[in-house]
Amino acid sequence: GRARARGRDGDVRRRVVEANMSAFTSADWWPLFAHFLAMSMLAIGGALATTPEIHRYLVEQRGWLDDTQFSASVALAQAAPGPNLLFVPVLGHAIAGLPGALVALAGMLIPSTTLALFATRWGAKRRQTRGVRAFVAGMAPVTIGLLAAAGTVLAVPLATHWGTALLIAATIVVSVKTKLSPVWMIAIGAAIGAAGGV
């Protein structure tokens, strides 16, 4: 019953990773690393804000993943405890296994971590200057826009089923109107998914 279904699901996932890896050649390692390197420098508001551009590159330009694989990888990573950039190694793994996960994560972490260390020290000394205050004020709306775009990229492929669209809408309403912990929404979404509601 369920054990056999889980085994089939694992086989399907393995075949998807193997198919992606067969499309991924040794010449693709540098472009994968370089793209995440560039995304690292654009991750204003966190890595999740770069999701639309990562989707464009991995799905539309390179064809390493399809919409469903991309959204499922991001959703899986976001459901796991830890930082929101966990989706980066999950995407890398979906493309090229464990080496892909390491390359994507290194590309995303190296420049932003280095820059953050220097910028934090520099900004702490100049926090009250007009330029730093203007920069912070201008980044808030940009960050919100990037996160809204990321949500749209992730929601559109999944919202084709009425149950999924309803769950997305309910999650937005509950998040905005209540102080309910996101943990409960994740648990409810997982239960609905396990029951076949989406």
KEGUPA-280949 format. One record per residue: y, x, z of N, C-alpha, C in turn. Coordinates in Angstrom, 3 decimals. Example, Ala and Ser with C-alpha at 12.3 -4.5 7.8 and 13.67 -1.06 7.14 Angstrom:
[[-5.690,13.190,7.800],[-4.500,12.300,7.800],[-3.300,13.200,7.800]],
[[-2.250,12.850,7.080],[-1.060,13.670,7.140],[0.030,12.900,7.870]],
//
This chain:
[[-1.174,0.793,0.000],[0.000,0.000,0.000],[1.256,0.848,0.000]],
[[1.891,0.908,1.166],[3.189,1.594,1.264],[3.056,3.104,1.070]],
[[1.970,3.675,1.614],[1.784,5.131,1.472],[1.624,5.485,0.000]],
[[0.876,4.658,-0.742],[0.688,4.917,-2.172],[2.017,4.790,-2.909]],
[[2.829,3.762,-2.545],[4.146,3.565,-3.183],[5.055,4.754,-2.891]],
[[5.022,5.240,-1.639],[5.846,6.405,-1.300],[5.397,7.625,-2.085]],
[[4.079,7.774,-2.254],[3.560,8.883,-3.045],[4.024,8.809,-4.485]],
[[4.011,7.575,-5.050],[4.486,7.402,-6.430],[5.974,7.711,-6.522]],
[[6.765,7.263,-5.511],[8.198,7.550,-5.502],[8.445,9.055,-5.459]],
[[7.654,9.775,-4.632],[7.789,11.229,-4.560],[7.442,11.883,-5.883]],
[[6.396,11.375,-6.553],[6.012,11.907,-7.866],[7.120,11.682,-8.880]],
[[7.735,10.497,-8.849],[8.823,10.185,-9.779],[9.992,11.126,-9.546]],
[[10.363,11.314,-8.269],[11.475,12.221,-7.958],[11.175,13.642,-8.424]],
[[9.947,14.106,-8.204],[9.560,15.444,-8.647],[9.664,15.572,-10.158]],
[[9.203,14.545,-10.895],[9.272,14.588,-12.355],[10.721,14.595,-12.834]],
[[11.601,13.837,-12.150],[13.020,13.818,-12.532],[13.626,15.202,-12.362]],
[[13.368,15.852,-11.205],[13.897,17.201,-10.972],[13.334,18.166,-12.012]],
[[12.028,18.065,-12.307],[11.424,18.958,-13.299],[12.015,18.730,-14.686]],
[[12.264,17.460,-15.048],[12.862,17.162,-16.356],[14.267,17.729,-16.440]],
[[15.039,17.579,-15.353],[16.392,18.135,-15.343],[16.339,19.654,-15.429]],
[[15.379,20.258,-14.725],[15.265,21.709,-14.742],[14.873,22.200,-16.135]],
[[14.083,21.392,-16.871],[13.716,21.831,-18.213],[14.928,21.780,-19.138]],
[[15.878,20.881,-18.872],[17.101,20.814,-19.666],[18.106,21.878,-19.206]],
[[17.921,22.401,-18.015],[18.803,23.390,-17.406],[18.239,24.773,-17.736]],
[[19.006,25.586,-18.418],[18.515,26.901,-18.843],[19.163,28.010,-18.019]],
[[18.696,29.229,-18.222],[19.265,30.364,-17.485],[20.739,30.569,-17.822]],
[[21.156,30.125,-18.986],[22.568,30.244,-19.369],[23.449,29.251,-18.614]],
[[22.845,28.290,-17.920],[23.606,27.253,-17.223],[23.970,27.608,-15.780]],
[[23.425,28.697,-15.249],[23.713,29.040,-13.853],[25.203,29.320,-13.639]],
[[25.800,30.128,-14.494],[27.219,30.439,-14.318],[28.099,29.196,-14.473]],
[[27.907,28.354,-15.511],[28.730,27.143,-15.594],[28.596,26.227,-14.372]],
[[27.375,26.115,-13.818],[27.183,25.292,-12.617],[27.984,25.873,-11.456]],
[[27.847,27.170,-11.222],[28.570,27.833,-10.134],[30.076,27.743,-10.353]],
[[30.522,28.047,-11.572],[31.958,28.066,-11.867],[32.587,26.691,-11.716]],
[[31.859,25.648,-12.087],[32.433,24.302,-11.949],[32.629,23.955,-10.481]],
[[31.637,24.234,-9.651],[31.801,23.950,-8.221],[32.839,24.874,-7.591]],
[[32.997,26.080,-8.115],[34.049,26.985,-7.670],[35.413,26.347,-7.918]],
[[35.604,25.804,-9.119],[36.866,25.134,-9.454],[37.063,23.878,-8.609]],
[[35.985,23.120,-8.410],[36.087,21.889,-7.613],[36.477,22.194,-6.176]],
[[36.030,23.329,-5.681],[36.359,23.730,-4.319],[37.861,23.816,-4.119]],
[[38.560,24.319,-5.126],[40.007,24.480,-5.017],[40.749,23.156,-5.213]],
[[40.056,22.142,-5.711],[40.682,20.831,-5.914],[40.267,19.821,-4.862]],
[[39.499,20.242,-3.885],[38.936,19.322,-2.898],[39.940,18.941,-1.825]],
[[41.075,18.411,-2.260],[42.087,17.937,-1.310],[41.559,16.633,-0.727]],
[[41.431,16.575,0.589],[40.871,15.393,1.218],[39.364,15.485,1.381]],
[[38.807,16.644,1.118],[37.376,16.841,1.271],[36.665,16.879,-0.074]],
[[35.447,17.365,-0.041],[34.666,17.525,-1.268],[34.430,16.199,-1.972]],
[[34.309,15.115,-1.206],[34.033,13.810,-1.809],[35.138,13.374,-2.760]],
[[36.350,13.854,-2.548],[37.469,13.490,-3.424],[37.293,14.042,-4.836]],
[[36.435,15.043,-5.002],[36.200,15.626,-6.328],[35.062,14.927,-7.078]],
[[34.483,13.905,-6.484],[33.333,13.225,-7.082],[33.577,12.766,-8.522]],
[[34.728,12.158,-8.858],[34.902,11.740,-10.256],[34.811,12.897,-11.250]],
[[35.397,14.028,-10.915],[35.344,15.169,-11.831],[33.952,15.784,-11.871]],
[[33.284,15.849,-10.723],[31.910,16.363,-10.701],[31.013,15.444,-11.533]],
[[31.199,14.137,-11.401],[30.436,13.167,-12.195],[30.695,13.376,-13.689]],
[[31.952,13.520,-14.053],[32.291,13.720,-15.461],[31.561,14.936,-16.026]],
[[31.564,16.020,-15.265],[30.963,17.259,-15.751],[29.429,17.186,-15.781]],
[[28.819,16.784,-14.658],[27.359,16.813,-14.563],[26.687,15.722,-15.389]],
[[27.309,14.530,-15.437],[26.682,13.385,-16.109],[27.153,13.260,-17.556]],
[[28.469,13.189,-17.737],[28.993,12.896,-19.070],[29.033,14.119,-19.983]],
[[29.467,15.259,-19.455],[29.610,16.441,-20.307],[28.295,17.199,-20.471]],
[[27.608,17.496,-19.377],[26.399,18.321,-19.434],[25.114,17.506,-19.590]],
[[25.107,16.259,-19.093],[23.905,15.435,-19.190],[22.766,15.900,-18.295]],
[[23.077,16.644,-17.247],[22.045,17.125,-16.336],[21.508,16.001,-15.463]],
[[22.332,14.993,-15.189],[21.944,13.830,-14.398],[22.430,12.577,-15.116]],
[[21.838,11.423,-14.781],[22.397,10.168,-15.276],[23.173,9.503,-14.137]],
[[23.819,8.371,-14.421],[24.645,7.688,-13.418],[23.860,7.356,-12.155]],
[[22.655,6.845,-12.336],[21.847,6.428,-11.193],[21.446,7.618,-10.339]],
[[21.021,8.705,-10.966],[20.647,9.908,-10.217],[21.845,10.458,-9.451]],
[[23.004,10.457,-10.095],[24.207,10.973,-9.458],[24.562,10.135,-8.230]],
[[24.655,8.811,-8.418],[25.026,7.922,-7.307],[24.009,7.978,-6.184]],
[[22.719,8.013,-6.534],[21.673,8.075,-5.508],[21.757,9.383,-4.727]],
[[22.035,10.486,-5.401],[22.148,11.782,-4.719],[23.309,11.782,-3.738]],
[[24.444,11.245,-4.167],[25.620,11.203,-3.282],[25.356,10.260,-2.114]],
[[24.760,9.094,-2.388],[24.478,8.129,-1.323],[23.505,8.708,-0.296]],
[[22.478,9.386,-0.771],[21.509,10.007,0.135],[22.193,11.021,1.041]],
[[23.029,11.855,0.468],[23.723,12.877,1.256],[24.707,12.257,2.239]],
[[25.392,11.201,1.829],[26.369,10.565,2.712],[25.694,9.827,3.863]],
[[24.450,9.380,3.659],[23.726,8.688,4.731],[23.210,9.667,5.776]],
[[23.091,10.928,5.403],[22.588,11.947,6.339],[23.713,12.390,7.274]],
[[23.366,12.742,8.510],[24.403,13.265,9.406],[24.877,14.635,8.922]],
[[26.126,14.926,9.171],[26.668,16.222,8.784],[27.930,16.070,7.967]],
[[28.441,17.172,7.453],[29.708,17.139,6.708],[29.563,16.393,5.382]],
[[30.698,15.879,4.881],[30.630,15.074,3.654],[30.356,15.896,2.405]],
[[30.316,17.193,2.500],[30.011,17.990,1.322],[28.507,18.190,1.130]],
[[27.685,17.542,1.930],[26.238,17.639,1.763],[25.785,17.152,0.386]],
[[26.596,16.315,-0.258],[26.200,15.815,-1.571],[26.171,16.938,-2.615]],
[[26.915,18.007,-2.392],[26.960,19.109,-3.362],[25.591,19.781,-3.500]],
[[24.954,20.242,-2.407],[23.622,20.822,-2.598],[22.581,19.796,-3.052]],
[[22.744,18.533,-2.679],[21.794,17.511,-3.144],[21.896,17.366,-4.671]],
[[23.118,17.364,-5.195],[23.287,17.318,-6.653],[22.705,18.569,-7.303]],
[[22.987,19.732,-6.719],[22.437,20.982,-7.253],[20.918,20.965,-7.255]],
[[20.330,20.419,-6.204],[18.874,20.327,-6.128],[18.330,19.373,-7.190]],
[[19.009,18.270,-7.413],[18.565,17.316,-8.435],[18.601,17.940,-9.832]],
[[19.489,18.883,-10.024],[19.628,19.534,-11.327],[18.627,20.679,-11.490]],
[[18.520,21.542,-10.485],[17.734,22.780,-10.658],[16.976,23.194,-9.403]],
[[16.560,22.244,-8.589],[15.771,22.572,-7.408],[16.561,23.334,-6.355]],
[[15.849,24.024,-5.478],[16.499,24.750,-4.376],[17.509,25.792,-4.860]],
[[17.197,26.576,-5.912],[18.232,27.515,-6.385],[19.505,26.797,-6.836]],
[[19.360,25.627,-7.459],[20.531,24.851,-7.872],[21.353,24.393,-6.679]],
[[20.658,24.010,-5.603],[21.353,23.592,-4.380],[22.163,24.744,-3.806]],
[[21.575,25.935,-3.777],[22.264,27.106,-3.218],[23.453,27.524,-4.079]],
[[23.286,27.493,-5.395],[24.370,27.893,-6.300],[25.538,26.911,-6.194]],
[[25.250,25.611,-6.202],[26.314,24.612,-6.115],[27.052,24.720,-4.774]],
[[26.300,24.871,-3.686],[26.923,24.966,-2.366],[27.766,26.224,-2.232]],
[[27.265,27.358,-2.732],[28.046,28.603,-2.673],[29.338,28.459,-3.465]],
[[29.248,27.858,-4.639],[30.451,27.648,-5.445],[31.471,26.788,-4.738]],
[[31.008,25.770,-4.019],[31.924,24.859,-3.331],[32.499,25.463,-2.058]],
[[31.735,26.311,-1.379],[32.180,26.818,-0.072],[33.018,28.094,-0.132]],
[[32.691,29.009,-0.991],[33.315,30.338,-0.941],[34.843,30.281,-1.076]],
[[35.402,29.708,-2.148],[36.863,29.767,-2.261],[37.600,28.894,-1.249]],
[[37.106,27.685,-1.000],[37.851,26.807,-0.097],[37.833,27.323,1.331]],
[[36.712,27.889,1.752],[36.639,28.441,3.104],[37.583,29.625,3.250]],
[[37.592,30.500,2.255],[38.481,31.665,2.284],[39.942,31.219,2.307]],
[[40.288,30.296,1.417],[41.665,29.797,1.363],[42.052,29.089,2.657]],
[[41.148,28.288,3.216],[41.447,27.565,4.451],[41.748,28.513,5.605]],
[[41.012,29.603,5.678],[41.263,30.573,6.749],[42.678,31.149,6.654]],
[[43.075,31.537,5.451],[44.412,32.112,5.274],[45.509,31.057,5.402]],
[[45.300,29.889,4.800],[46.329,28.833,4.822],[46.567,28.309,6.228]],
[[45.510,28.216,7.030],[45.665,27.729,8.403],[46.540,28.671,9.210]],
[[46.300,29.941,9.065],[47.128,30.922,9.793],[48.575,30.899,9.298]],
[[48.738,30.849,7.990],[50.078,30.842,7.408],[50.813,29.555,7.787]],
[[50.145,28.413,7.653],[50.772,27.120,7.930],[51.106,26.909,9.388]],
[[50.289,27.464,10.290],[50.536,27.301,11.728],[51.877,27.913,12.122]],
[[52.258,28.995,11.469],[53.525,29.659,11.777],[54.714,28.947,11.139]],
[[54.459,28.132,10.124],[55.552,27.513,9.362],[55.465,25.985,9.361]],
[[54.774,25.428,10.324],[54.507,23.989,10.380],[55.769,23.133,10.295]],
[[56.853,23.559,10.871],[58.066,22.745,10.910],[59.022,23.001,9.750]],
[[58.665,23.879,8.828],[59.555,24.119,7.699],[59.527,22.927,6.744]],
[[60.620,22.766,6.037],[60.750,21.631,5.117],[59.662,21.645,4.037]],
[[59.350,22.800,3.489],[58.347,22.910,2.424],[56.958,22.489,2.879]],
[[56.554,22.932,4.064],[55.226,22.577,4.574],[55.168,21.092,4.884]],
[[56.222,20.540,5.488],[56.239,19.095,5.786],[56.198,18.278,4.502]],
[[56.915,18.715,3.468],[56.909,18.001,2.185],[55.534,18.060,1.533]],
[[54.896,19.216,1.611],[53.551,19.357,1.047],[52.578,18.399,1.718]],
[[52.595,18.350,3.042],[51.691,17.465,3.789],[51.981,16.007,3.457]],
[[53.248,15.636,3.384],[53.607,14.248,3.057],[53.163,13.867,1.650]],
[[53.249,14.784,0.710],[52.838,14.501,-0.657],[51.332,14.457,-0.843]],
[[50.609,15.176,-0.020],[49.150,15.219,-0.163],[48.470,13.963,0.353]],
[[49.067,13.253,1.302],[48.429,12.052,1.856],[48.142,11.007,0.778]],
[[49.116,10.590,-0.041],[48.795,9.595,-1.066],[47.851,10.117,-2.149]],
[[47.944,11.402,-2.465],[47.035,11.982,-3.457],[45.601,11.936,-2.941]],
[[45.420,12.279,-1.678],[44.092,12.242,-1.069],[43.518,10.832,-1.098]],
[[44.324,9.849,-0.745],[43.866,8.454,-0.758],[43.475,8.036,-2.174]],
[[44.262,8.419,-3.154],[43.943,8.090,-4.547],[42.654,8.737,-5.015]],
[[42.456,10.008,-4.645],[41.229,10.699,-5.032],[40.002,10.073,-4.378]],
[[40.123,9.672,-3.120],[38.994,9.028,-2.447],[38.697,7.658,-3.051]],
[[39.744,6.919,-3.442],[39.528,5.620,-4.102],[38.831,5.819,-5.452]],
[[39.231,6.850,-6.197],[38.578,7.145,-7.474],[37.118,7.524,-7.256]],
[[36.840,8.297,-6.206],[35.454,8.672,-5.897],[34.622,7.438,-5.587]],
[[35.179,6.537,-4.806],[34.468,5.296,-4.487],[34.161,4.474,-5.727]],
[[35.099,4.433,-6.653],[34.895,3.685,-7.893],[33.779,4.300,-8.735]],
[[33.795,5.624,-8.879],[32.762,6.310,-9.667],[31.378,6.045,-9.084]],
[[31.274,6.018,-7.765],[29.984,5.798,-7.127],[29.560,4.339,-7.161]],
[[30.522,3.422,-7.077],[30.190,2.003,-6.987],[29.842,1.375,-8.327]],
[[30.510,1.757,-9.392],[30.339,1.085,-10.684],[28.886,1.077,-11.172]],
[[28.162,2.206,-11.158],[26.776,2.148,-11.636],[25.868,1.293,-10.748]],
[[26.222,1.159,-9.473],[25.372,0.414,-8.544],[25.722,-1.070,-8.473]],
[[26.913,-1.440,-8.878],[27.389,-2.813,-8.689],[26.910,-3.758,-9.783]],
[[25.880,-3.398,-10.517],[25.373,-4.271,-11.574],[24.512,-5.402,-11.008]],
[[24.010,-5.257,-9.803],[23.211,-6.277,-9.130],[24.121,-7.002,-8.142]],
[[24.034,-8.323,-8.097],[24.952,-9.084,-7.234],[24.798,-8.706,-5.764]],
[[23.571,-8.385,-5.320],[23.359,-8.007,-3.923],[24.054,-6.700,-3.579]],
[[23.999,-5.756,-4.509],[24.665,-4.465,-4.287],[26.169,-4.642,-4.270]],
[[26.694,-5.413,-5.211],[28.142,-5.663,-5.257],[28.612,-6.342,-3.977]],
[[27.825,-7.293,-3.486],[28.175,-7.996,-2.247],[28.151,-7.037,-1.051]],
[[27.156,-6.156,-1.012],[27.071,-5.182,0.083],[28.239,-4.202,0.047]],
[[28.639,-3.773,-1.143],[29.804,-2.883,-1.275],[31.058,-3.594,-0.751]],
[[31.268,-4.824,-1.195],[32.455,-5.590,-0.767],[32.442,-5.822,0.745]],
[[31.288,-6.187,1.284],[31.195,-6.436,2.732],[31.479,-5.164,3.523]],
[[30.998,-4.030,3.046],[31.240,-2.760,3.722],[32.729,-2.422,3.743]],
[[33.407,-2.655,2.620],[34.851,-2.395,2.565],[35.585,-3.290,3.555]],
[[35.271,-4.577,3.549],[35.947,-5.528,4.445],[35.702,-5.163,5.902]],
[[34.448,-4.898,6.268],[34.125,-4.557,7.659],[34.825,-3.257,8.066]],
[[34.860,-2.284,7.169],[35.518,-1.006,7.481],[37.011,-1.177,7.721]],
[[37.647,-2.026,6.917],[39.093,-2.214,7.018],[39.471,-3.128,8.182]],
[[38.694,-4.174,8.400],[39.079,-5.218,9.358],[38.535,-5.039,10.770]],
[[37.552,-4.170,10.969],[36.959,-4.018,12.301],[36.936,-2.552,12.704]],
[[36.503,-2.319,13.924],[36.326,-0.956,14.415],[34.849,-0.622,14.548]],
[[34.013,-1.348,13.801],[32.579,-1.121,13.827],[32.264,0.277,13.302]],
[[31.411,0.969,14.015],[31.034,2.330,13.619],[30.334,2.311,12.260]],
[[30.635,3.286,11.392],[29.940,3.374,10.101],[28.422,3.505,10.245]],
[[27.966,3.985,11.391],[26.527,4.123,11.622],[25.832,2.770,11.479]],
[[26.481,1.712,11.982],[25.886,0.373,11.884],[25.840,-0.106,10.439]],
[[26.870,0.185,9.686],[26.874,-0.229,8.278],[25.790,0.514,7.496]],
[[25.613,1.791,7.796],[24.555,2.571,7.136],[23.191,1.997,7.496]],
[[22.988,1.680,8.772],[21.702,1.134,9.223],[21.430,-0.229,8.571]],
[[22.453,-1.063,8.499],[22.292,-2.383,7.883],[21.996,-2.236,6.382]],
[[22.720,-1.339,5.713],[22.471,-1.095,4.298],[21.061,-0.585,4.041]],
[[20.600,0.311,4.913],[19.237,0.847,4.775],[18.207,-0.249,4.964]],
[[18.440,-1.121,5.966],[17.500,-2.227,6.217],[17.466,-3.196,5.038]],
[[18.629,-3.523,4.496],[18.684,-4.433,3.339],[17.991,-3.800,2.138]],
[[18.227,-2.512,1.921],[17.563,-1.811,0.826],[16.054,-1.760,0.995]],
[[15.603,-1.489,2.222],[14.163,-1.431,2.502],[13.504,-2.786,2.312]],
[[14.268,-3.853,2.579],[13.733,-5.211,2.431],[13.788,-5.673,0.974]],
[[14.361,-4.853,0.106],[14.436,-5.216,-1.308],[15.614,-6.096,-1.643]],
[[16.621,-6.119,-0.781],[17.792,-6.980,-1.006],[18.775,-6.444,-2.012]],
[[18.655,-5.187,-2.387],[19.543,-4.617,-3.400],[18.751,-3.845,-4.422]],
//
